């Protein structure tokens, strides 16, 4: 998976499954565009991603998480719950504002 921290007035943590990078998913109302410019960061293991997400959850951060592996890691990190997971064309994603 990829993880990227974008520094702004509020840090943005983008996490996505590698195989989803550059793809776009749509349903009747919403669109999920996994742009390389936003999501492609450091290639990392699940363990490292969990560690980074836990650390960043203590900060003033926003999380954008896309894909089965990335969402599972966010669940393990405790930053999202099952209720916070949405899907577009079978692709799970979550957005969190800490």
ABEGO torsion letter per residue (X at the ends): XBBBBBBBABBBBBBBBAAABGBBBBBAABBBBBBAAAABBBBBBAAAAAAAAAAAAABBBBBBBBEAAAAAAAAAAGABBAAABBBBGGBBBBBBBX
